Amino acid sequence: RRLPFEDRIRNLPRLELMSDGNVVALFPLVRSYHVAEADDSDPEAEAEVMVDIQDTSNETARSVYDVLQLITFHELKES
């Protein structure tokens, strides 16, 4: 017996199915560092921050790929 579509998404690692139907991907490692400091002469200027997100084990990428395949199969089946 096949699991319902929503349960199959819930069982994928590093993905979370929200109550509104959106799927959120969770990444295991986030590092941030400053790229440039704010210009002191401009009171509106803000420091730029670059965020580096790494999927260290490709687990999130695999789950995103799997959920895209599920969606594609579901859409083909419905058409």
VOTI-483806 format. One record per residue: chain; z, y, x of N, C-alpha, C in turn; residue number from 1. Coordinates in steps of 0.05 Angstrom, whole numbers, padded with zeros to 5 digits. Example, Ala and Ser with C-alpha at 12.3 -4.5 7.8 and 13.67 -1.06 7.14 Angstrom:
<chaine A; n.c3 00156; n.c2 -00114; n.c1 00264; ca.c3 00156; ca.c2 -00090; ca.c1 00246; c.c3 00156; c.c2 -00066; c.c1 00264; num 1> .
<chaine A; n.c3 00142; n.c2 -00045; n.c1 00257; ca.c3 00143; ca.c2 -00021; ca.c1 00273; c.c3 00157; c.c2 00001; c.c1 00258; num 2> .
***
This chain:
<chaine A; n.c3 00000; n.c2 -00024; n.c1 00017; ca.c3 00000; ca.c2 00000; ca.c1 00000; c.c3 00000; c.c2 00025; c.c1 00018; num 1> .
<chaine A; n.c3 -00017; n.c2 00044; n.c1 00012; ca.c3 -00019; ca.c2 00068; ca.c1 00027; c.c3 00001; c.c2 00089; c.c1 00018; num 2> .
<chaine A; n.c3 00012; n.c2 00103; n.c1 00038; ca.c3 00030; ca.c2 00125; ca.c1 00032; c.c3 00016; c.c2 00148; c.c1 00019; num 3> .
<chaine A; n.c3 00029; n.c2 00163; n.c1 00001; ca.c3 00017; ca.c2 00188; ca.c1 -00009; c.c3 00010; c.c2 00207; c.c1 00013; num 4> .
<chaine A; n.c3 -00010; n.c2 00224; n.c1 00008; ca.c3 -00020; ca.c2 00243; ca.c1 00028; c.c3 00003; c.c2 00259; c.c1 00040; num 5> .
<chaine A; n.c3 00020; n.c2 00270; n.c1 00024; ca.c3 00042; ca.c2 00287; ca.c1 00034; c.c3 00061; c.c2 00272; c.c1 00052; num 6> .
<chaine A; n.c3 00067; n.c2 00247; n.c1 00045; ca.c3 00085; ca.c2 00230; ca.c1 00062; c.c3 00072; c.c2 00224; c.c1 00089; num 7> .
<chaine A; n.c3 00046; n.c2 00220; n.c1 00089; ca.c3 00032; ca.c2 00214; ca.c1 00114; c.c3 00034; c.c2 00239; c.c1 00133; num 8> .
<chaine A; n.c3 00032; n.c2 00263; n.c1 00121; ca.c3 00035; ca.c2 00287; ca.c1 00138; c.c3 00064; c.c2 00289; c.c1 00148; num 9> .
<chaine A; n.c3 00083; n.c2 00284; n.c1 00130; ca.c3 00112; ca.c2 00286; ca.c1 00138; c.c3 00119; c.c2 00266; c.c1 00161; num 10> .
<chaine A; n.c3 00104; n.c2 00244; n.c1 00162; ca.c3 00110; ca.c2 00224; ca.c1 00183; c.c3 00097; c.c2 00230; c.c1 00210; num 11> .
<chaine A; n.c3 00081; n.c2 00251; n.c1 00211; ca.c3 00068; ca.c2 00258; ca.c1 00237; c.c3 00088; c.c2 00273; c.c1 00254; num 12> .
<chaine A; n.c3 00090; n.c2 00266; n.c1 00280; ca.c3 00109; ca.c2 00280; ca.c1 00297; c.c3 00100; c.c2 00309; c.c1 00302; num 13> .
<chaine A; n.c3 00119; n.c2 00326; n.c1 00304; ca.c3 00115; ca.c2 00355; ca.c1 00311; c.c3 00100; c.c2 00371; c.c1 00290; num 14> .
<chaine A; n.c3 00098; n.c2 00360; n.c1 00265; ca.c3 00087; ca.c2 00375; ca.c1 00243; c.c3 00108; c.c2 00376; c.c1 00221; num 15> .
<chaine A; n.c3 00108; n.c2 00398; n.c1 00206; ca.c3 00127; ca.c2 00400; ca.c1 00184; c.c3 00111; c.c2 00410; c.c1 00160; num 16> .
<chaine A; n.c3 00114; n.c2 00395; n.c1 00138; ca.c3 00101; ca.c2 00403; ca.c1 00112; c.c3 00120; c.c2 00421; c.c1 00097; num 17> .
<chaine A; n.c3 00112; n.c2 00445; n.c1 00092; ca.c3 00129; ca.c2 00465; ca.c1 00079; c.c3 00127; c.c2 00461; c.c1 00048; num 18> .
<chaine A; n.c3 00146; n.c2 00471; n.c1 00034; ca.c3 00147; ca.c2 00468; ca.c1 00004; c.c3 00123; c.c2 00481; c.c1 -00009; num 19> .
<chaine A; n.c3 00110; n.c2 00501; n.c1 00004; ca.c3 00087; ca.c2 00514; ca.c1 -00008; c.c3 00061; c.c2 00500; c.c1 -00001; num 20> .
<chaine A; n.c3 00063; n.c2 00477; n.c1 00014; ca.c3 00039; ca.c2 00462; ca.c1 00020; c.c3 00027; c.c2 00468; c.c1 00048; num 21> .
<chaine A; n.c3 00037; n.c2 00489; n.c1 00061; ca.c3 00028; ca.c2 00495; ca.c1 00088; c.c3 00039; c.c2 00475; c.c1 00108; num 22> .
<chaine A; n.c3 00024; n.c2 00470; n.c1 00129; ca.c3 00033; ca.c2 00452; ca.c1 00150; c.c3 00038; c.c2 00469; c.c1 00175; num 23> .
<chaine A; n.c3 00062; n.c2 00466; n.c1 00187; ca.c3 00069; ca.c2 00481; ca.c1 00211; c.c3 00070; c.c2 00462; c.c1 00235; num 24> .
<chaine A; n.c3 00057; n.c2 00471; n.c1 00257; ca.c3 00057; ca.c2 00455; ca.c1 00281; c.c3 00080; c.c2 00464; c.c1 00299; num 25> .
<chaine A; n.c3 00095; n.c2 00446; n.c1 00310; ca.c3 00118; ca.c2 00452; ca.c1 00327; c.c3 00111; c.c2 00445; c.c1 00356; num 26> .
<chaine A; n.c3 00114; n.c2 00464; n.c1 00374; ca.c3 00108; ca.c2 00459; ca.c1 00402; c.c3 00134; c.c2 00456; c.c1 00417; num 27> .
<chaine A; n.c3 00135; n.c2 00437; n.c1 00436; ca.c3 00159; ca.c2 00430; ca.c1 00450; c.c3 00169; c.c2 00450; c.c1 00471; num 28> .
<chaine A; n.c3 00152; n.c2 00467; n.c1 00481; ca.c3 00160; ca.c2 00485; ca.c1 00503; c.c3 00147; c.c2 00512; c.c1 00499; num 29> .
<chaine A; n.c3 00163; n.c2 00533; n.c1 00500; ca.c3 00153; ca.c2 00560; ca.c1 00498; c.c3 00167; c.c2 00576; c.c1 00521; num 30> .
<chaine A; n.c3 00150; n.c2 00588; n.c1 00537; ca.c3 00161; ca.c2 00605; ca.c1 00559; c.c3 00149; c.c2 00633; c.c1 00554; num 31> .
<chaine A; n.c3 00164; n.c2 00653; n.c1 00557; ca.c3 00154; ca.c2 00681; ca.c1 00555; c.c3 00161; c.c2 00696; c.c1 00580; num 32> .
<chaine A; n.c3 00144; n.c2 00715; n.c1 00586; ca.c3 00149; ca.c2 00733; ca.c1 00609; c.c3 00134; c.c2 00759; c.c1 00605; num 33> .
<chaine A; n.c3 00145; n.c2 00780; n.c1 00617; ca.c3 00133; ca.c2 00807; ca.c1 00614; c.c3 00108; c.c2 00809; c.c1 00632; num 34> .
<chaine A; n.c3 00087; n.c2 00821; n.c1 00619; ca.c3 00062; ca.c2 00826; ca.c1 00634; c.c3 00063; c.c2 00854; c.c1 00645; num 35> .
<chaine A; n.c3 00072; n.c2 00873; n.c1 00629; ca.c3 00072; ca.c2 00901; ca.c1 00638; c.c3 00096; c.c2 00915; c.c1 00625; num 36> .
<chaine A; n.c3 00108; n.c2 00932; n.c1 00640; ca.c3 00130; ca.c2 00948; ca.c1 00630; c.c3 00120; c.c2 00972; c.c1 00614; num 37> .
<chaine A; n.c3 00137; n.c2 00982; n.c1 00596; ca.c3 00129; ca.c2 01006; ca.c1 00580; c.c3 00127; c.c2 01030; c.c1 00598; num 38> .
<chaine A; n.c3 00108; n.c2 01047; n.c1 00591; ca.c3 00104; ca.c2 01072; ca.c1 00605; c.c3 00126; c.c2 01092; c.c1 00597; num 39> .
<chaine A; n.c3 00143; n.c2 01100; n.c1 00616; ca.c3 00166; ca.c2 01118; ca.c1 00609; c.c3 00156; c.c2 01145; c.c1 00599; num 40> .
<chaine A; n.c3 00132; n.c2 01154; n.c1 00606; ca.c3 00123; ca.c2 01180; ca.c1 00597; c.c3 00113; c.c2 01180; c.c1 00568; num 41> .
<chaine A; n.c3 00108; n.c2 01156; n.c1 00557; ca.c3 00099; ca.c2 01154; ca.c1 00529; c.c3 00121; c.c2 01141; c.c1 00513; num 42> .
<chaine A; n.c3 00134; n.c2 01156; n.c1 00495; ca.c3 00156; ca.c2 01145; ca.c1 00479; c.c3 00147; c.c2 01123; c.c1 00459; num 43> .
<chaine A; n.c3 00122; n.c2 01123; n.c1 00452; ca.c3 00111; ca.c2 01103; ca.c1 00433; c.c3 00103; c.c2 01077; c.c1 00447; num 44> .
<chaine A; n.c3 00101; n.c2 01078; n.c1 00473; ca.c3 00092; ca.c2 01054; ca.c1 00488; c.c3 00113; c.c2 01032; c.c1 00488; num 45> .
<chaine A; n.c3 00104; n.c2 01008; n.c1 00486; ca.c3 00122; ca.c2 00984; ca.c1 00487; c.c3 00113; c.c2 00966; c.c1 00510; num 46> .
<chaine A; n.c3 00132; n.c2 00951; n.c1 00520; ca.c3 00125; ca.c2 00932; ca.c1 00541; c.c3 00108; c.c2 00910; c.c1 00529; num 47> .
<chaine A; n.c3 00088; n.c2 00900; n.c1 00543; ca.c3 00072; ca.c2 00878; ca.c1 00534; c.c3 00085; c.c2 00852; c.c1 00542; num 48> .
<chaine A; n.c3 00087; n.c2 00833; n.c1 00524; ca.c3 00099; ca.c2 00807; ca.c1 00530; c.c3 00078; c.c2 00786; c.c1 00524; num 49> .
<chaine A; n.c3 00074; n.c2 00768; n.c1 00544; ca.c3 00056; ca.c2 00746; ca.c1 00540; c.c3 00072; c.c2 00721; c.c1 00535; num 50> .
<chaine A; n.c3 00064; n.c2 00705; n.c1 00516; ca.c3 00078; ca.c2 00680; ca.c1 00510; c.c3 00059; c.c2 00657; c.c1 00517; num 51> .
<chaine A; n.c3 00070; n.c2 00639; n.c1 00533; ca.c3 00055; ca.c2 00616; ca.c1 00542; c.c3 00065; c.c2 00591; c.c1 00527; num 52> .
<chaine A; n.c3 00048; n.c2 00579; n.c1 00510; ca.c3 00057; ca.c2 00556; ca.c1 00495; c.c3 00043; c.c2 00531; c.c1 00506; num 53> .
<chaine A; n.c3 00059; n.c2 00511; n.c1 00513; ca.c3 00048; ca.c2 00487; ca.c1 00525; c.c3 00055; c.c2 00463; c.c1 00508; num 54> .
<chaine A; n.c3 00036; n.c2 00446; n.c1 00502; ca.c3 00041; ca.c2 00421; ca.c1 00488; c.c3 00042; c.c2 00400; c.c1 00510; num 55> .
<chaine A; n.c3 00065; n.c2 00397; n.c1 00522; ca.c3 00069; ca.c2 00382; ca.c1 00547; c.c3 00060; c.c2 00353; c.c1 00545; num 56> .
<chaine A; n.c3 00063; n.c2 00340; n.c1 00522; ca.c3 00056; ca.c2 00312; ca.c1 00520; c.c3 00031; c.c2 00308; c.c1 00502; num 57> .
<chaine A; n.c3 00019; n.c2 00329; n.c1 00493; ca.c3 -00004; ca.c2 00329; ca.c1 00475; c.c3 00004; c.c2 00316; c.c1 00448; num 58> .
<chaine A; n.c3 00029; n.c2 00314; n.c1 00442; ca.c3 00038; ca.c2 00302; ca.c1 00417; c.c3 00031; c.c2 00320; c.c1 00393; num 59> .
<chaine A; n.c3 00035; n.c2 00346; n.c1 00396; ca.c3 00028; ca.c2 00364; ca.c1 00375; c.c3 -00002; c.c2 00364; c.c1 00370; num 60> .
<chaine A; n.c3 -00018; n.c2 00364; n.c1 00391; ca.c3 -00047; ca.c2 00363; ca.c1 00389; c.c3 -00056; c.c2 00338; c.c1 00374; num 61> .
<chaine A; n.c3 -00044; n.c2 00316; n.c1 00381; ca.c3 -00051; ca.c2 00290; ca.c1 00367; c.c3 -00044; c.c2 00292; c.c1 00337; num 62> .
<chaine A; n.c3 -00022; n.c2 00303; n.c1 00331; ca.c3 -00014; ca.c2 00305; ca.c1 00303; c.c3 -00032; c.c2 00324; c.c1 00287; num 63> .
<chaine A; n.c3 -00039; n.c2 00346; n.c1 00300; ca.c3 -00057; ca.c2 00365; ca.c1 00287; c.c3 -00084; c.c2 00352; c.c1 00282; num 64> .
<chaine A; n.c3 -00094; n.c2 00337; n.c1 00302; ca.c3 -00119; ca.c2 00322; ca.c1 00299; c.c3 -00117; c.c2 00302; c.c1 00276; num 65> .
<chaine A; n.c3 -00095; n.c2 00288; n.c1 00275; ca.c3 -00091; ca.c2 00268; ca.c1 00254; c.c3 -00090; c.c2 00280; c.c1 00226; num 66> .
<chaine A; n.c3 -00077; n.c2 00303; n.c1 00223; ca.c3 -00075; ca.c2 00316; ca.c1 00197; c.c3 -00103; c.c2 00327; c.c1 00189; num 67> .
<chaine A; n.c3 -00118; n.c2 00337; n.c1 00208; ca.c3 -00145; ca.c2 00346; ca.c1 00202; c.c3 -00163; c.c2 00323; c.c1 00193; num 68> .
<chaine A; n.c3 -00159; n.c2 00300; n.c1 00205; ca.c3 -00174; ca.c2 00276; ca.c1 00196; c.c3 -00165; c.c2 00268; c.c1 00167; num 69> .
<chaine A; n.c3 -00140; n.c2 00269; n.c1 00162; ca.c3 -00130; ca.c2 00263; ca.c1 00135; c.c3 -00142; c.c2 00282; c.c1 00114; num 70> .
<chaine A; n.c3 -00142; n.c2 00308; n.c1 00121; ca.c3 -00153; ca.c2 00328; ca.c1 00102; c.c3 -00183; c.c2 00323; c.c1 00098; num 71> .
<chaine A; n.c3 -00197; n.c2 00318; n.c1 00119; ca.c3 -00226; ca.c2 00313; ca.c1 00118; c.c3 -00232; c.c2 00288; c.c1 00100; num 72> .
<chaine A; n.c3 -00217; n.c2 00267; n.c1 00105; ca.c3 -00221; ca.c2 00242; ca.c1 00089; c.c3 -00215; c.c2 00247; c.c1 00060; num 73> .
<chaine A; n.c3 -00193; n.c2 00262; n.c1 00055; ca.c3 -00185; ca.c2 00268; ca.c1 00028; c.c3 -00206; c.c2 00285; c.c1 00014; num 74> .
<chaine A; n.c3 -00217; n.c2 00305; n.c1 00027; ca.c3 -00238; ca.c2 00322; ca.c1 00016; c.c3 -00263; c.c2 00306; c.c1 00010; num 75> .
<chaine A; n.c3 -00271; n.c2 00288; n.c1 00029; ca.c3 -00295; ca.c2 00271; ca.c1 00024; c.c3 -00291; c.c2 00253; c.c1 00001; num 76> .
<chaine A; n.c3 -00267; n.c2 00242; n.c1 -00002; ca.c3 -00261; ca.c2 00223; ca.c1 -00023; c.c3 -00262; c.c2 00237; c.c1 -00050; num 77> .
<chaine A; n.c3 -00253; n.c2 00263; n.c1 -00051; ca.c3 -00252; ca.c2 00278; ca.c1 -00076; c.c3 -00280; c.c2 00288; c.c1 -00084; num 78> .
<chaine A; n.c3 -00299; n.c2 00290; n.c1 -00065; ca.c3 -00325; ca.c2 00301; ca.c1 -00072; c.c3 -00344; c.c2 00280; c.c1 -00083; num 79> .
***
